[in-house]
Amino acid sequence: MNKIELIKSERDGLKIKSELHRFAKEGWESISEEDIQRLKWYGLFLRNPTPGFFMLRVRIPNGLSFSHQVRALSFIAATFGNGVIDITTRQQVQLRHLKIESIPKVFDLLEEVGLTSSQTGMDNVRNIMGCPVAGLNPKEKVDAYSLVKALNDHIVGNSEFSNLPRKFNITLSGCPDDCVHAETQDLALVPAVEENGPVYGFNVLVGGKLGSGGYRIATPLDVFLRPEEVVEVCSALILLYRDHGSRDVRSKNRLAFLIEDWGEEKFRLALEERLGRPLTSAGVDLRGNEKSDHIGAYRQKQTLMNYVGLKVPVGRIQADKLQGLARLAEKYGNGEIRFSHSNSLIIPNISDQKLGDILEEALVKEFTYHPSSILKGLVSCVGSDYCNLAAIETKSMALKVAAQLEGKLPGTAPINMHWSGCPAGCGNHLVADIGLLGKKMRRGNEVIEGVDIFMGGRTGIDPKLAVKVMEDVPCDQLAQVLEFVIPYHTREKMYPIKGKKYARRRDTPLLTKPQKQTETMVLEEIETTH
């Protein structure tokens, strides 16, 4: 039995919450190594780069939050932390530099506004992802947010799901534009229509992953789910993994390895046996070839309403500025703020009458809705500032390289550039146009920061593994290297989709410049290909 399995056999990780007041009284150095691990069940991570201080990961299903919740997060970060909030690639947030003495009060504040950090770490179902504009997108055939919420409510706090062989990632989306990297997830529900009738629901993909040996593309289970089946079938599938997944070597304990061992057909039959009924065969996948990060100003399906997607460079934002965006969400929208996996956030439900005014707000100009083609697709993991697994400091380096490239390549076509500080792949570097994996390397007698360069990764209806094209590129020379690579990169050249031109939406904003706008103006989404 490995170390973590031994810890779990002694005590359910969810029970550690009862010890928080004692830990707060006695101090962090009194906490045993086993309990340091158990605190991860509540999203509390003691990081080696910041001894004595915890990172807190807050669960935000589908990335959907409200201004009063964002205000609470901002208050916690400013009052008990270092004032920094990171938007993660799982549509949740991380607060940093918290002392254990403050945690009971922090948890009380979270509970008061309906937030929790439960099961955001270790061997649990992690934050359930979904399209950040669920219920708003005119092209979606099924709004999955209510299903994300129902499945989340069934799992969180439920000890049936608190002892899995490893972490379990889920995405549940009705978006046709592949905005949530479905093929990287242990379980992905993607929009589909039933073969023999006009019933909209989801096809099921299983066994995707990025860490633990690299990118395995989630494969079809040949199952179609109607919306009313989602919670039952997903729960049964998770428990099937719980009972039969490997618990030996942790680097080989993900669902992907069980799928590889059993095969999709055997796994499907076992799932039907657990449910006690047959499952419907897969329907027609409704996803298209387009890609979207939902950054820009766009029409909603609701009459005369719009949403504005803002880029937060590498996902890091100061608490006071996030609180300011919450005020804008109240002033111009209905108080909703939605976090995206692409280090961005969305303010929805803005009327035509107010759209021009919000686009002139200083914070909207700072966290722009029309970023450069380099900055728009820039994503980064946390990096070595706060993560002891990372080999390099990714966020500051990503911004530095992007700024250099913007000056050299101002007219380049939109491109996704993702940074991961270690092979765990939290920056999703293996599904990007250009993926950068940090490493330490030798140059003469000195040890410096460098990267391996990957190209051509993607998810969607024709997913592909990224190809490593360069190794050991020093970070201080990276911008010059990419300056010569990027102009010759296109998705069509890397991996042409069979029989189709690969159309990539640029997400060009409705307005190319912030300007006043009247209710009678015609607002149309602009699409281009390259």
Residue pairs with C-beta under 8 A, 6 or more apart in sequence:
1 9
1 247
2 247
2 248
2 249
2 250
4 37
4 122
4 123
4 250
5 247
7 13
7 34
7 37
7 38
8 123
8 163
10 34
11 38
12 159
12 162
12 163
13 37
13 38
13 40
13 41
13 122
13 123
13 124
13 162
13 163
14 41
14 118
14 119
14 157
14 159
14 162
16 35
16 38
16 39
16 41
16 42
17 42
17 107
19 35
20 103
20 104
20 107
21 104
23 30
23 31
23 35
23 100
23 103
24 100
24 101
24 102
24 103
24 104
27 100
27 101
28 46
28 52
28 54
28 99
28 100
29 52
31 39
31 46
31 100
36 46
37 122
39 45
39 46
39 54
40 121
40 122
41 118
41 119
41 121
41 122
41 124
41 162
42 107
42 117
42 118
42 119
42 120
42 121
43 56
43 57
43 58
43 59
43 117
43 118
43 119
43 120
43 121
44 54
44 55
44 56
44 103
44 117
44 121
45 54
45 55
45 56
45 57
45 121
46 53
46 54
47 53
47 54
47 55
47 386
47 387
47 388
48 388
49 384
49 385
49 386
49 387
49 388
50 96
50 97
50 386
52 99
53 96
53 97
53 98
53 99
54 98
54 99
54 100
54 103
55 94
55 95
55 96
55 98
55 386
56 94
56 95
56 96
56 98
56 103
56 106
56 117
57 88
57 92
57 93
57 94
57 117
57 120
57 121
58 73
58 92
58 93
58 94
58 95
58 110
58 115
58 116
58 117
58 120
59 92
59 115
59 116
59 117
59 118
59 119
59 120
59 127
59 152
59 156
60 91
60 92
60 93
60 115
60 127
60 339
61 127
61 128
61 130
61 148
61 149
61 152
62 91
62 128
62 129
62 130
62 131
62 132
62 134
62 144
62 145
62 148
62 149
62 338
63 91
63 92
63 129
63 130
63 132
63 338
63 339
63 340
63 341
64 132
64 134
64 145
64 336
64 338
65 115
65 336
65 337
65 338
65 339
66 335
66 336
66 337
67 326
67 327
67 329
67 330
67 335
67 336
67 337
68 113
68 335
69 113
69 114
69 115
70 322
70 323
70 325
70 326
70 329
70 337
71 323
71 326
72 109
72 110
72 112
72 113
72 115
73 85
73 93
73 95
73 115
73 319
73 322
74 85
74 319
74 320
74 322
74 323
74 326
75 109
75 319
75 323
76 95
76 98
76 106
76 109
76 110
77 83
77 84
77 85
77 95
77 96
77 319
78 319
78 320
80 95
80 98
80 99
80 102
80 105
80 106
81 95
81 96
81 97
81 98
81 319
82 96
82 97
83 318
83 319
83 320
84 95
84 96
84 97
84 316
84 317
84 318
84 319
85 93
85 94
85 95
85 316
85 317
85 318
85 319
85 322
86 93
86 94
86 96
86 315
86 316
86 317
86 382
87 93
87 312
87 315
87 316
87 317
87 339
87 340
87 343
87 344
87 345
88 94
88 315
88 341
88 426
89 315
89 341
89 342
89 343
89 379
89 381
89 426
89 427
89 428
90 126
90 127
90 129
90 169
90 341
91 127
91 129
91 130
91 132
91 339
91 340
91 341
92 120
92 127
92 339
93 339
94 382
95 106
96 386
98 106
107 117
110 116
110 117
116 156
118 156
118 157
119 125
119 126
119 155
119 156
119 157
119 161
119 162
120 126
120 127
122 167
123 162
123 163
123 164
123 165
123 166
123 167
124 161
124 162
124 164
124 167
124 168
125 155
125 161
125 164
125 168
125 170
125 238
126 167
126 168
126 169
126 170
128 148
128 151
128 152
128 170
128 171
128 172
129 148
129 169
129 170
129 171
129 172
129 173
129 180
129 185
129 341
130 144
130 145
130 148
130 171
130 172
130 173
130 180
131 137
131 140
131 144
131 173
131 174
131 175
131 179
131 180
131 294
132 179
132 294
132 309
132 338
132 339
132 340
132 341
132 346
133 175
133 294
133 298
133 300
133 307
133 309
133 338
133 346
133 348
134 140
134 143
134 144
134 145
134 148
134 173
134 174
134 175
135 143
135 145
135 301
136 300
136 301
136 302
136 305
136 307
136 348
136 349
137 174
137 175
137 177
137 300
137 301
138 299
138 300
138 301
139 175
139 176
139 177
140 174
140 175
140 176
140 191
140 301
141 174
141 176
141 191
141 193
141 200
141 286
142 174
142 191
142 200
142 201
142 202
142 227
143 174
144 172
144 173
144 174
144 189
144 202
147 172
147 227
147 230
147 231
148 172
150 230
150 231
151 170
151 172
151 230
151 231
151 234
151 235
154 231
154 235
155 161
155 235
155 238
160 239
160 242
161 235
161 238
161 239
161 242
163 242
164 238
164 241
164 242
164 245
165 241
165 242
165 245
165 246
165 247
165 253
165 254
166 212
166 245
166 250
166 253
166 254
167 254
168 186
168 187
168 238
168 241
168 255
169 184
169 185
169 186
169 187
169 208
169 209
170 185
170 186
170 187
170 188
170 189
170 234
171 180
171 181
171 182
171 185
171 187
171 188
171 189
172 188
172 189
172 202
172 230
172 234
173 179
173 180
173 182
173 188
173 189
173 190
173 191
174 191
174 200
174 202
175 191
175 292
176 191
176 286
176 287
176 288
176 290
177 287
177 288
177 290
177 291
177 292
177 505
178 287
178 288
178 290
178 291
178 292
178 459
178 460
178 461
179 291
179 292
179 293
179 294
179 340
179 341
179 342
180 341
181 341
181 428
181 431
181 459
182 188
182 190
182 205
182 208
182 218
182 459
182 460
183 205
183 208
183 217
183 218
183 431
183 459
183 460
183 463
184 208
184 209
184 210
184 215
184 218
184 428
184 431
184 459
185 205
185 208
185 218
186 206
186 207
186 208
186 209
186 218
186 241
186 254
186 255
186 256
187 204
187 205
187 206
187 218
187 234
187 237
187 238
187 255
188 204
188 205
188 206
188 208
188 218
189 202
189 203
189 204
189 205
189 225
189 230
189 234
190 202
190 203
190 205
190 285
190 286
190 287
191 200
191 202
191 203
191 285
191 286
191 287
192 200
192 201
192 202
192 203
192 224
192 282
192 283
192 284
192 285
192 286
193 199
193 200
193 201
193 283
193 284
193 286
194 200
194 201
194 224
194 226
194 280
194 283
195 224
195 281
195 282
195 283
195 284
199 226
199 283
200 286
201 224
201 225
201 226
201 227
201 229
201 283
202 224
202 225
202 227
202 230
203 220
203 223
203 224
203 225
203 282
203 283
203 285
204 220
204 221
204 223
204 224
204 225
204 233
204 237
204 282
205 218
205 219
205 220
205 221
206 218
206 219
206 221
206 237
206 255
206 259
206 264
206 267
207 216
207 218
207 219
207 254
207 255
207 256
207 258
207 259
207 260
208 216
208 217
208 218
208 256
209 215
209 216
209 254
209 255
209 256
210 424
210 425
210 426
210 428
210 430
210 431
211 423
211 424
211 425
211 426
212 251
212 252
212 253
212 254
212 256
213 251
213 252
214 423
214 425
214 430
214 465
215 425
215 430
215 431
215 457
215 465
215 466
216 256
216 260
217 459
217 463
217 465
219 259
219 264
220 264
220 282
221 264
221 267
221 268
221 271
221 282
222 264
222 268
222 281
222 282
223 233
223 268
223 271
223 279
223 280
223 281
223 282
224 279
224 280
224 281
224 282
224 283
225 233
225 279
225 280
226 280
232 275
233 271
233 275
233 279
236 271
236 274
236 275
237 271
239 274
240 267
240 270
240 271
240 274
241 255
241 258
244 258
244 270
245 253
245 254
245 255
245 257
245 258
246 252
246 253
246 257
246 258
247 253
258 267
259 267
262 270
268 279
271 279
272 278
272 279
285 461
287 460
287 461
288 461
288 503
289 460
289 461
289 462
289 497
289 500
289 501
289 502
289 503
289 504
290 503
290 504
290 505
290 527
291 458
291 460
291 504
291 505
292 505
292 507
293 309
293 340
293 342
293 344
293 376
293 377
293 507
294 307
294 309
294 340
294 344
294 346
294 507
295 309
295 310
295 311
295 340
295 342
295 344
295 369
295 371
295 376
295 507
296 308
296 309
296 369
296 370
296 507
296 508
296 509
296 510
296 525
297 306
297 307
297 308
297 309
297 355
297 359
297 369
297 509
297 510
297 511
297 523
298 306
298 307
298 308
298 309
298 510
298 525
299 305
299 306
299 510
299 523
299 524
299 525
300 306
300 307
300 348
300 349
302 349
304 351
304 352
304 519
305 348
305 349
305 350
305 351
305 352
306 348
306 350
306 351
306 352
306 355
306 510
306 523
307 346
307 347
307 348
307 349
307 350
308 346
308 347
308 348
308 350
308 355
308 358
308 359
308 364
308 369
309 340
309 344
309 345
309 346
309 369
309 507
310 325
310 344
310 345
310 346
310 347
310 364
310 367
310 368
310 369
311 343
311 344
311 367
311 368
311 369
311 371
311 375
311 376
312 343
312 344
312 345
312 367
313 343
313 367
313 375
313 378
313 399
313 402
314 343
314 378
314 379
314 380
314 394
314 395
314 398
314 399
314 419
315 343
315 344
315 379
315 380
315 395
316 395
317 367
321 363
321 366
321 367
324 363
325 337
325 345
325 347
325 363
325 367
326 335
326 337
328 347
328 358
328 361
328 363
328 364
329 335
329 336
329 337
329 347
331 358
332 347
332 350
332 354
332 357
332 358
333 347
333 348
333 349
333 350
334 348
334 349
336 347
336 348
336 349
337 345
337 346
337 347
338 345
338 346
338 347
338 348
339 345
339 346
340 346
341 428
342 377
342 379
343 378
343 379
343 380
345 367
347 358
350 358
351 519
352 517
352 518
352 519
352 521
352 523
353 518
353 519
355 517
355 523
356 511
356 515
356 516
356 517
356 518
357 516
358 364
359 369
359 511
359 514
359 515
359 517
360 514
360 515
360 516
364 514
365 514
369 509
370 508
370 509
370 511
370 512
372 406
372 410
373 412
373 413
373 414
373 415
373 506
374 402
374 405
374 406
374 409
374 412
374 415
374 417
375 402
375 406
376 414
376 507
377 414
377 415
377 416
377 417
377 432
377 433
378 398
378 399
378 402
378 417
378 418
379 416
379 417
379 418
379 419
379 427
379 428
379 432
380 394
380 395
380 398
380 418
380 419
380 427
381 387
381 390
381 394
381 419
381 420
381 421
381 422
381 426
381 427
382 390
382 394
382 395
382 421
382 426
383 390
383 392
383 393
383 394
383 395
383 396
383 397
383 419
383 421
383 438
384 390
384 391
384 392
384 393
384 394
384 421
385 393
385 395
385 396
387 421
387 422
389 421
389 422
389 424
390 421
390 422
390 438
391 421
391 422
391 438
391 439
391 440
391 449
392 421
392 438
392 439
392 440
392 449
392 450
392 451
392 475
393 421
393 449
394 419
394 420
394 421
394 427
394 438
395 419
397 419
397 449
397 475
398 417
398 419
398 436
400 479
401 475
401 478
401 479
401 482
402 417
404 479
404 483
405 412
405 479
405 482
405 483
405 486
408 479
408 483
409 483
409 486
409 487
412 486
412 487
413 490
413 506
413 530
414 504
414 506
414 507
414 530
415 433
415 434
415 486
415 489
416 432
416 433
416 434
417 432
417 433
417 434
417 435
417 436
417 482
418 427
418 428
418 429
418 431
418 432
418 434
418 435
418 436
419 427
419 429
419 436
419 438
419 451
420 426
420 427
420 428
420 429
420 435
420 436
420 437
420 438
421 427
421 438
422 437
422 438
423 437
425 437
427 435
427 436
428 435
429 435
429 436
429 437
429 454
429 457
429 466
430 454
430 457
430 465
430 466
431 457
431 458
431 459
431 463
431 466
432 454
432 457
432 466
433 455
433 456
433 457
433 458
433 489
433 491
433 494
434 453
434 454
434 455
434 482
434 485
434 486
434 489
435 453
435 454
435 455
435 457
435 466
436 451
436 452
436 453
436 454
436 478
437 451
437 452
437 454
438 449
438 450
438 451
439 449
439 450
439 451
439 452
439 472
440 447
440 448
440 449
440 450
441 447
441 448
441 449
441 450
441 472
441 474
442 448
443 474
448 474
448 475
448 476
449 474
449 475
450 472
450 473
450 474
450 475
451 473
451 475
451 478
452 468
452 470
452 471
452 472
452 473
453 468
453 469
453 470
453 471
453 473
453 481
453 482
453 485
454 466
454 467
454 468
454 469
455 466
455 467
455 469
455 485
455 489
455 494
456 464
456 466
456 467
456 491
456 494
456 495
457 464
457 465
457 466
458 464
458 491
458 495
461 497
462 495
462 497
462 498
462 502
464 494
464 495
467 494
469 485
470 481
473 481
490 530
491 502
491 504
492 501
492 502
495 502
496 502
501 529
503 527
503 529
504 529
504 530
505 527
505 528
506 526
506 527
506 528
506 530
508 526
508 527
508 528
509 526
510 523
510 524
510 525
510 526
511 517
517 523
